[in-house]
Amino acid sequence: MKSIRRVQKLITFLLLVFLAAFAFLIYKLQSEAGFYISNASKISLGNVYDRNGDVLFDPDADAQIYGNDYFIDIGNLIGDDSRQMNNTLVAQNMGMLANFSFMLGEQEDSQAAIYTSLDHKVNRKVYDAFGSKNGCAAAYNYLTGEIYICLSKPSVNILNHYSDLDSLESGSLLCKVFYPTVPGSTQKISTTLAALESMGYDNLIFKSYDCSGVYTNLSGKDIKCHLSEGHGTQNISEAFANSCNPFFAQLVEDAGLPLYDIQKTYEKMGYLVNKNGSQKYLDVNGISAFTASTTLADKTDFNTQWGCMGQGETLVSPLQLMVWQSAIANQTGIATDPYLISYATTVSGNPVSQARTSYSTQMFSETSASHMREIMLENGRNNYSGLLSGTDVGVKSGTAQVENGEKENSLLVGFVDDINFPVAFCIEIDDRKKGEVTTSDITRVLLQNLYESLHTSGE
């Protein structure tokens, strides 16, 4: 009898294991069917929408329905199902869009869809504001992480189905918001934060250095100011607003600011310093954004000082420049993670993948964040008061020398100091020349139109 009971228990146990394994298999097939279907040669996909219901991707789109260039501002961000572009929202989330259920098969009346946080109408206005210039722009809610604006010029018109591939400008298939660029003087935000962390505000604010137009550093190399006659004697707030290179070269050399402290703050902010470790990526709903990198070897060396001012070997993505603003604006030293997908729906219309606000690790102290915020707001009040009427905006501009100094890109990063409009942004214009559209012009279009859109919709 005992042996029979043991056999019965064993059989019961094996049956339970089998049923559990079978249930798990059904679950996996059901939950991951979209992924496998999305990698098939022929797939049926649902649409992608913006926050107001505008279509951002339609597998059956044509110019007669949408107009010739309806998708031009989002071509290299949202992408399509052609597999010509990999680092796009559609390419990385086809499983969510697949009109297929393991239990029901392919569904003609499927409700599979992705709903994003983008504002397409405002996104297009910002795209058009670049005029004949190329560049990129991004803006997001620094409290929630919702990306409102994300565009990159040149772009690709997906309605052309790549028939003009040979004539597309270089970079058309990449959204530059996610790729590394020379940050120019926007890098002085990171260097100021490193000084705040190491010295403390009270010591830093009493530091003053003289700028006569050129500073010969301790290794005998000249650091030139963009103002040939110089800025005279300045403190950190004045030098930050003036974007004074000689001041920051002397700050980096200061005995009270060890190179190790700069490296440590940079690393906590996410920089790959001196190529220690492997390249990391920020993930935005499957889209990979390159993280910042730089080389800081000797604080008296020209290249290290130049790197702390956003030249040399320093590279940062516009996305990361924008995201750091949240840690400053929130006065926490902790960044709000950005996202594009608010939620998705299954073939039967059930909502899934609801976005949740998440955060980075601590990058710098709350005290440093608060002081950095005031320095940026002071710069905004004194020099950029027209960006958004009646509202303070904290900003830092930058001019980045690229292609061996033959061209200069223009950048502007910042945040709006308004709890009812908590927006951080980054604008970059490629190869900007005097007399052309400015980053301030584009930022003004972005902020004013986005403010109107969000408040009209009741947000």
Stockholm file with secondary structure:
# STOCKHOLM 1.0

chainA/1-459         MKSIRRVQKLITFLLLVFLAAFAFLIYKLQSEAGFYISNASKISLGNVYDRNGDVLFDPDADAQIYGNDYFIDIGNLIGDDSRQMNNTLVAQNMGMLANFSFMLGEQEDSQAAIYTSLDHKVNRKVYDAFGSKNGCAAAYNYLTGEIYICLSKPSVNILNHYSDLDSLESGSLLCKVFYPTVPGSTQKISTTLAALESMGYDNLIFKSYDCSGVYTNLSGKDIKCHLSEGHGTQNISEAFANSCNPFFAQLVEDAGLPLYDIQKTYEKMGYLVNKNGSQKYLDVNGISAFTASTTLADKTDFNTQWGCMGQGETLVSPLQLMVWQSAIANQTGIATDPYLISYATTVSGNPVSQARTSYSTQMFSETSASHMREIMLENGRNNYSGLLSGTDVGVKSGTAQVENGEKENSLLVGFVDDINFPVAFCIEIDDRKKGEVTTSDITRVLLQNLYESLHTSGE
#=GR chainA/1-459 SS CHHHHHHHHHHHHHHHHHHHHHHHHHHHHHHHHHHHHHTSSSCCBCEEECTTSCEEECTTCCHHHHCTTTTTTTHHHHCCSSSSCSSSHHHHCHHHHBCEETTTEECTTCCCEEEESCCHHHHHHHHHHTTTCCEEEEEEETTTCBEEEEEEESCCCGGGTTTTGGGSCTTTTSCGGGSCBCCGGGGHHHHHHHHHHHHCHHHHHTCCEEESSEEECTTSCEEECSSTTCCEEECHHHHHHHTCHHHHHHHHHCTTSCHHHHHHHHHHHTCEETTCSCCCEEEETTEEEECCEECCCCTTSHHHHHHTTTCTTCBBCHHHHHHHHHHHHTTSSEEECCBSEEEEECTTCCEESCCCCCEEEECSCHHHHHHHHHHHHHHHHHHCTTSSTTSCEEEEEEEEEETTTTEEEEEEEEEECCTTSCEEEEEEETTCCTTSCCHHHHHHHHHHHHHHHHHHTTC
#=GC SS_cons         CHHHHHHHHHHHHHHHHHHHHHHHHHHHHHHHHHHHHHTSSSCCBCEEECTTSCEEECTTCCHHHHCTTTTTTTHHHHCCSSSSCSSSHHHHCHHHHBCEETTTEECTTCCCEEEESCCHHHHHHHHHHTTTCCEEEEEEETTTCBEEEEEEESCCCGGGTTTTGGGSCTTTTSCGGGSCBCCGGGGHHHHHHHHHHHHCHHHHHTCCEEESSEEECTTSCEEECSSTTCCEEECHHHHHHHTCHHHHHHHHHCTTSCHHHHHHHHHHHTCEETTCSCCCEEEETTEEEECCEECCCCTTSHHHHHHTTTCTTCBBCHHHHHHHHHHHHTTSSEEECCBSEEEEECTTCCEESCCCCCEEEECSCHHHHHHHHHHHHHHHHHHCTTSSTTSCEEEEEEEEEETTTTEEEEEEEEEECCTTSCEEEEEEETTCCTTSCCHHHHHHHHHHHHHHHHHHTTC
//
